[in-house]
Amino acid sequence: MNTALIMIGSNFNADANLELAKEKLSEYFEIVSESSTLTTKAVGKKYKGDFRNEALAILSDDTSEGTKAMFKQIEKDMGRTRESKTSGEIPIDIDLIFWNEYLVHEDYNRFPFVKKCIDEIKD
């Protein structure tokens, strides 16, 4: 079994979309831990409104590639499109940050809110 530390975020109907994302993720993965939810200012002028962000620790019996593919499918199912990024409204964003204790996404070192949420559930 693989352990993944992930970030989920939304700036469009954010609280409801975070909950829906967790429901959808729990259909495929076991959620073993959740961080507190943080409100953050959007990085970049194209985004509309603040983001709500949360870290989750999940267990996956798939590869990291298969796990990320499932994240992309969930994003698509929840209305994430190329146009949504252009419009600045993100229904859901799901990013793999750590895979089995290996850092795989530099957002951990780039954004303080990612580090804060991940560190809350790490180990």
TIDRENTI-44295 format. One record per residue (C-alpha): residue number from 1; residue in three letters; chain; x negated, y, z negated. Coordinates in steps of 0.1 Angstrom, whole numbers, always signed. Each point is the difference from the previous one (the first is absolute). Layout:
N
(fivex NUM; "ALA"; "A"; (X; Y; Z)) ...
% end
This chain:
123
(fivex 1; "MET"; "A"; (+0; +0; +0)) (fivex 2; "ASN"; "A"; (-13; +35; +9)) (fivex 3; "THR"; "A"; (+4; +31; -21)) (fivex 4; "ALA"; "A"; (+7; +33; +19)) (fivex 5; "LEU"; "A"; (+1; +34; -15)) (fivex 6; "ILE"; "A"; (+21; +22; +22)) (fivex 7; "MET"; "A"; (+14; +36; +1)) (fivex 8; "ILE"; "A"; (+35; +8; +10)) (fivex 9; "GLY"; "A"; (+11; +36; +7)) (fivex 10; "SER"; "A"; (+29; +19; +15)) (fivex 11; "ASN"; "A"; (+10; +37; +5)) (fivex 12; "PHE"; "A"; (+35; -7; +14)) (fivex 13; "ASN"; "A"; (+27; -13; -24)) (fivex 14; "ALA"; "A"; (-31; -10; -20)) (fivex 15; "ASP"; "A"; (+13; -16; -32)) (fivex 16; "ALA"; "A"; (+25; -21; +19)) (fivex 17; "ASN"; "A"; (-25; -10; +26)) (fivex 18; "LEU"; "A"; (-26; -10; -25)) (fivex 19; "GLU"; "A"; (+26; -23; -17)) (fivex 20; "LEU"; "A"; (+11; -14; +33)) (fivex 21; "ALA"; "A"; (-37; -6; +10)) (fivex 22; "LYS"; "A"; (-5; -19; -33)) (fivex 23; "GLU"; "A"; (+31; -21; +7)) (fivex 24; "LYS"; "A"; (-12; -9; +35)) (fivex 25; "LEU"; "A"; (-36; -7; -12)) (fivex 26; "SER"; "A"; (+14; -23; -27)) (fivex 27; "GLU"; "A"; (+16; -21; +28)) (fivex 28; "TYR"; "A"; (-35; -10; +12)) (fivex 29; "PHE"; "A"; (-23; +6; -29)) (fivex 30; "GLU"; "A"; (+0; -3; -38)) (fivex 31; "ILE"; "A"; (-3; +35; -15)) (fivex 32; "VAL"; "A"; (-21; -4; -32)) (fivex 33; "SER"; "A"; (-6; +36; -10)) (fivex 34; "GLU"; "A"; (+12; +35; +7)) (fivex 35; "SER"; "A"; (-16; +34; -7)) (fivex 36; "SER"; "A"; (+19; +30; -11)) (fivex 37; "THR"; "A"; (+14; +21; +29)) (fivex 38; "LEU"; "A"; (-18; +32; +8)) (fivex 39; "THR"; "A"; (+12; +30; +20)) (fivex 40; "THR"; "A"; (-27; +15; +22)) (fivex 41; "LYS"; "A"; (-2; +29; +24)) (fivex 42; "ALA"; "A"; (-3; -12; +36)) (fivex 43; "VAL"; "A"; (-35; +1; +15)) (fivex 44; "GLY"; "A"; (+4; +17; +34)) (fivex 45; "LYS"; "A"; (+25; +26; +12)) (fivex 46; "LYS"; "A"; (+20; -24; +21)) (fivex 47; "TYR"; "A"; (+17; -17; -29)) (fivex 48; "LYS"; "A"; (+33; +13; -14)) (fivex 49; "GLY"; "A"; (+2; +0; -38)) (fivex 50; "ASP"; "A"; (-18; -17; -28)) (fivex 51; "PHE"; "A"; (-8; -37; +0)) (fivex 52; "ARG"; "A"; (+9; -25; -27)) (fivex 53; "ASN"; "A"; (-27; -26; -4)) (fivex 54; "GLU"; "A"; (-5; -33; -19)) (fivex 55; "ALA"; "A"; (-25; -28; -2)) (fivex 56; "LEU"; "A"; (+11; -37; -1)) (fivex 57; "ALA"; "A"; (-20; -31; -6)) (fivex 58; "ILE"; "A"; (+14; -29; +21)) (fivex 59; "LEU"; "A"; (-9; -36; +6)) (fivex 60; "SER"; "A"; (-1; -13; +36)) (fivex 61; "ASP"; "A"; (-6; -34; +13)) (fivex 62; "ASP"; "A"; (-8; +15; +35)) (fivex 63; "THR"; "A"; (-32; +15; +13)) (fivex 64; "SER"; "A"; (-6; +37; -3)) (fivex 65; "GLU"; "A"; (+8; +5; +37)) (fivex 66; "GLY"; "A"; (+33; -19; -4)) (fivex 67; "THR"; "A"; (+8; +20; -32)) (fivex 68; "LYS"; "A"; (-6; +33; +18)) (fivex 69; "ALA"; "A"; (+21; -11; +29)) (fivex 70; "MET"; "A"; (+29; -6; -24)) (fivex 71; "PHE"; "A"; (-5; +35; -14)) (fivex 72; "LYS"; "A"; (+3; +14; +35)) (fivex 73; "GLN"; "A"; (+31; -20; +6)) (fivex 74; "ILE"; "A"; (+16; +13; -33)) (fivex 75; "GLU"; "A"; (-10; +36; +10)) (fivex 76; "LYS"; "A"; (+17; -5; +34)) (fivex 77; "ASP"; "A"; (+31; -16; -16)) (fivex 78; "MET"; "A"; (+3; +30; -22)) (fivex 79; "GLY"; "A"; (-1; +25; +28)) (fivex 80; "ARG"; "A"; (-37; +9; +3)) (fivex 81; "THR"; "A"; (-8; +9; +36)) (fivex 82; "ARG"; "A"; (-26; +20; +19)) (fivex 83; "GLU"; "A"; (+26; +27; +1)) (fivex 84; "SER"; "A"; (+5; +1; -37)) (fivex 85; "LYS"; "A"; (-37; +8; -5)) (fivex 86; "THR"; "A"; (+3; +27; +26)) (fivex 87; "SER"; "A"; (+31; +14; -17)) (fivex 88; "GLY"; "A"; (-17; +0; -34)) (fivex 89; "GLU"; "A"; (+25; -23; -17)) (fivex 90; "ILE"; "A"; (-14; -33; -11)) (fivex 91; "PRO"; "A"; (+27; -24; -13)) (fivex 92; "ILE"; "A"; (-27; -24; -12)) (fivex 93; "ASP"; "A"; (-38; -5; +2)) (fivex 94; "ILE"; "A"; (-16; -32; -12)) (fivex 95; "ASP"; "A"; (-38; -3; -2)) (fivex 96; "LEU"; "A"; (-22; -28; -11)) (fivex 97; "ILE"; "A"; (-27; +15; -23)) (fivex 98; "PHE"; "A"; (-16; -30; -16)) (fivex 99; "TRP"; "A"; (+0; -37; +11)) (fivex 100; "ASN"; "A"; (-12; -24; -26)) (fivex 101; "GLU"; "A"; (-20; +27; -17)) (fivex 102; "TYR"; "A"; (-16; +12; +32)) (fivex 103; "LEU"; "A"; (+6; +36; +10)) (fivex 104; "VAL"; "A"; (+15; +0; +35)) (fivex 105; "HIS"; "A"; (+14; +36; +3)) (fivex 106; "GLU"; "A"; (-20; +31; -7)) (fivex 107; "ASP"; "A"; (+31; +19; -12)) (fivex 108; "TYR"; "A"; (-10; -13; -35)) (fivex 109; "ASN"; "A"; (-31; +22; +1)) (fivex 110; "ARG"; "A"; (+15; +28; +21)) (fivex 111; "PHE"; "A"; (+32; +8; -20)) (fivex 112; "PRO"; "A"; (+1; +4; -38)) (fivex 113; "PHE"; "A"; (+37; -11; -2)) (fivex 114; "VAL"; "A"; (-9; -33; +17)) (fivex 115; "LYS"; "A"; (-28; -7; -24)) (fivex 116; "LYS"; "A"; (+22; +10; -30)) (fivex 117; "CYS"; "A"; (+28; -23; +10)) (fivex 118; "ILE"; "A"; (-22; -29; +10)) (fivex 119; "ASP"; "A"; (-21; +3; -31)) (fivex 120; "GLU"; "A"; (+31; -2; -21)) (fivex 121; "ILE"; "A"; (+7; -35; +12)) (fivex 122; "LYS"; "A"; (-35; -13; +8)) (fivex 123; "ASP"; "A"; (-12; -29; -21)) 
% end
